[in-house]
Amino acid sequence: MSINVDLLPPDNRGVCPQELSFGNTFSDHMFTQQYDVDTGWHHAAVQPFHDFTLHPAASVLHYGQAVFEGLKAYRRADGGINLFRPDQNVRRFNLSADRLVMPRVDEQFHIEAIETLVQADQTWVPDQSGASLYIRPAMFASTPQLGLGAASSYVHFIIAGPVGPYFKEGFNPVSVYVSEVCRRAVIGGIGEAKTGGNYAASLFVGEEAARKGYTQVLWLDAIEGRFVEEVGAMNICFVYKDGTIVTPALSGSILAGITRDSVLQLAPTLGYPVKEDRLDIDTVLEEIASGEITEVFGCGTAAAISPVGRLAYKGRDYTVNDNKSGPVAQRLFEELTAIQYGTAEDLFSWIHAIA
Ligand SMILES: *Cc1c(COP(=O)(O)O)cnc(C)c1O
């Protein structure tokens, strides 16, 4: 199958702004393809960015069959463009699709679609330090059908937009709020899939956290309400006094982050041993209070590494490293982003250069 490419005339294209935020500016084009059970995937195209027309009974609007991904294209110093681990990204896209009974996409073809889109929208890959082109692949069920069941038609699309450095005022720690009541995902549920439903489930506590002055939510396991799982759209890591980095083991209700996996591979090469474990929230907070844990950081595509300076649980506030970013998070951030932007050697073959 080939991608039908239909681009805007150069004079009608937009210009990548200098001031960048997250998620409200989009490039000139998008990729789409359609699926139905009889013909499989068809009509693959890169076209000018456009709205969708949806039947009001489209199953995604009622039963939520939708999955998404997030990855970035980074501008190298030589003007070329790097994708970071797109193979892992599309692999997870298909695992999410499996869980929601949606059709798989061809992994090579999906990466080719990203390449075609990014090449068409090359001028949208910013070159400011710390900026990148955020790429959002997604799929939703489009069948007009109110009867409950897996849909028979789907739309797979990829959009992109330039994003600025995550930290506008430097590498500043975020604060996290731990709910005593609400849970994001349960083992056996859909927590391992990257699907909108998990986010819908998290918004309520997100609002509560924001009202109380915290920027992120740290989730506990849903069965015992005791084990640390992850933070919103990031996995979480704890640094112990001896330099060991510990992150919650994938339990079945944690999203398996590609940044998390990259940290687990990269950190030992920098002299930080890593461990995946079950982490009890009470023990973790005691260890933060006693100084046994010296740093806490989140990891995800959006920020790469995001230091955590404050945690709130059961009405108490716990400060990590004086609410300042620490050396381990700093080092990992520098090393990881150096690989992404092509200034450090790609020891693990994570980079997919496209220009
Ligand atoms: C996407 C996501 C992450 C981070 O995954 P990366 O592949 O590192 O970007 C972590 N948790 C949740 C719930 C996510 O949706």
The ligand as an SDF file (V2000), in Angstrom:
LIG
                    3D

 15 15  0  0  0  0  0  0  0  0999 V2000
    2.3260    8.1600   27.7400 C   0  0  0  0  0  0  0  0  0  0  0  0
    2.2640    7.8820   29.1850 C   0  0  0  0  0  0  0  0  0  0  0  0
    3.4300    7.7460   29.9730 C   0  0  0  0  0  0  0  0  0  0  0  0
    4.8200    8.0130   29.4530 C   0  0  0  0  0  0  0  0  0  0  0  0
    5.1940    7.2010   28.3980 O   0  0  0  0  0  0  0  0  0  0  0  0
    6.3880    7.6400   27.4350 P   0  0  0  0  0  0  0  0  0  0  0  0
    6.4220    6.5660   26.4270 O   0  0  0  0  0  0  0  0  0  0  0  0
    7.6170    7.7080   28.2410 O   0  0  0  0  0  0  0  0  0  0  0  0
    6.0160    8.9770   26.8820 O   0  0  0  0  0  0  0  0  0  0  0  0
    3.2850    7.3960   31.3010 C   0  0  0  0  0  0  0  0  0  0  0  0
    2.0650    7.2060   31.8430 N   0  0  0  0  0  0  0  0  0  0  0  0
    0.9290    7.3450   31.1330 C   0  0  0  0  0  0  0  0  0  0  0  0
   -0.3760    7.1050   31.7810 C   0  0  0  0  0  0  0  0  0  0  0  0
    0.9900    7.6850   29.7750 C   0  0  0  0  0  0  0  0  0  0  0  0
   -0.1390    7.8250   29.0770 O   0  0  0  0  0  0  0  0  0  0  0  0
  1  2  1  0
  2  3  1  0
  2 14  2  0
  3  4  1  0
  3 10  2  0
  4  5  1  0
  5  6  1  0
  6  7  2  0
  6  8  1  0
  6  9  1  0
 10 11  1  0
 11 12  2  0
 12 13  1  0
 12 14  1  0
 14 15  1  0
M  END
$$$$
